[in-house]
Amino acid sequence: MDTLARGSESSRGSAYGRSVIGREVRELDTPALLIDAAALDRNLRRMADDCAALGKALRPHAKAHKSPVVGLKQLAAGAVGVTCAKIGEAEVMIAGGIHDVLISTVVGSPAKAVRVAELAQESKVATVIDSETGARWLSEAATAVGTTVDVLIDVNVGQDRTGVQPEDALALASAVVGMRSLRLRGLQGYEGNLQHVYSLDERARRVGLAMDQLARAYSELSSAGFDMTWVTTGGTGTYRLGATRSFVTEVQPGSYIVMDADYLKVAGHPFEVALSVLTTVIGTYAGRAIVDAGSKSVSTDAGQPVLKDRMGIAFATAGDEHGKLTSEGDEVGELRVGQKLQLLPSHCDTTVNLHDVFYVTNSGTVEDVWPISARGRVQ
Ligand SMILES: Cc1ncc(COP(=O)(O)O)c(C=O)c1O
């Protein structure tokens, strides 16, 4: 073993080892990503019960947690499989024992098509297509390894990210008929631009319009005789709204499992924040305190994190390794060096991607340590 490998192994051993299990949370070195086990379990159960009541399959998006440990819990609670954004995430989920995966991002190169085809040789792997070129790459890769890949046509339902326009879905479906190693199973229509529309009425109105787009593609393709038995949509903010449509068979929410501070502003869901970043006050000064969590520990793409149970104190990133705390009143003046605080991230996906492990907490004690094995798997 070379020096680098030995070094990284020993640092993993001390920083991320399971030796902290049974210790008090406040003894953890920081910054540390925490999951409240009881809150996670409640979120897990609420979503599973809700989807059962709605009569829709649940395929949680693993991009929120990036951990097969969490994915297996979702499966045990009734999920039919997981959704992954990246092929790298799918590879990690499959290696972790999850063998039913939908990759929700279109195939972008022949090399990626080969990776999808190889995964499909051993597990139930489906992906989405929105171009004849991408479909052809996939079919050729699948033919080369002697397998068939299930595909859904990605329909643009208003986000203007990927996806064919609803009126172009039929032409793509007709082209897929001639590709011998693809099996068209249905549609994906993801309304990512609507997840964080805070007002429930406004969100419901706009999700209705998005689902009308998906309905148009669905009815044209099913009238033409295509298999449309798998229609997947929805995130944490919209799955209940999309699920009112009979043609929707499955929902793919992700954030619900751990949630974040921005999702707390979104009306009309029953989920609670289970995720936080434990940080330490490392300096106190006139009118401010500094903590050891900066942009390398907590993401700010959806705004600054908020402090748990200390609404009078505001956090602002003060560099890669530092955060600055200020307050209108004297709350900041009462903080002490060495004091530990919890930050609620504004966006769970991007914060989770910054950490190697979740420290699983229960009533102030570290109960377990779960690796975030798919962090950084952006390819
Ligand atoms: C295609 C797709 N489906 C589902 C989700 C899950 O959304 P959320 O995390 O808001 O529940 C995402 C999140 O980015 C996504 O990109």
The ligand as a MOL file (V3000), in Angstrom:
LIG
                    3D

  0  0  0     0  0            999 V3000
M  V30 BEGIN CTAB
M  V30 COUNTS 16 16 0 0 0
M  V30 BEGIN ATOM
M  V30 1 C -35.6630 14.3030 -12.0750 0
M  V30 2 C -35.8920 14.5320 -10.6160 0
M  V30 3 N -36.8640 13.8600 -9.9970 0
M  V30 4 C -37.1190 14.0220 -8.6800 0
M  V30 5 C -36.3760 14.9080 -7.9140 0
M  V30 6 C -36.6890 15.0230 -6.4490 0
M  V30 7 O -37.0920 16.2960 -6.0920 0
M  V30 8 P -37.1380 16.7200 -4.5450 0
M  V30 9 O -35.7680 16.5170 -3.9990 0
M  V30 10 O -37.5290 18.1460 -4.6030 0
M  V30 11 O -38.1310 15.8430 -3.8880 0
M  V30 12 C -35.3540 15.6440 -8.5200 0
M  V30 13 C -34.5670 16.6110 -7.7330 0
M  V30 14 O -33.7870 17.4010 -8.1830 0
M  V30 15 C -35.0940 15.4690 -9.9070 0
M  V30 16 O -34.1310 16.1480 -10.5460 0
M  V30 END ATOM
M  V30 BEGIN BOND
M  V30 1 1 1 2
M  V30 2 1 2 3
M  V30 3 2 2 15
M  V30 4 2 3 4
M  V30 5 1 4 5
M  V30 6 1 5 6
M  V30 7 2 5 12
M  V30 8 1 6 7
M  V30 9 1 7 8
M  V30 10 2 8 9
M  V30 11 1 8 10
M  V30 12 1 8 11
M  V30 13 1 12 13
M  V30 14 1 12 15
M  V30 15 2 13 14
M  V30 16 1 15 16
M  V30 END BOND
M  V30 END CTAB
M  END
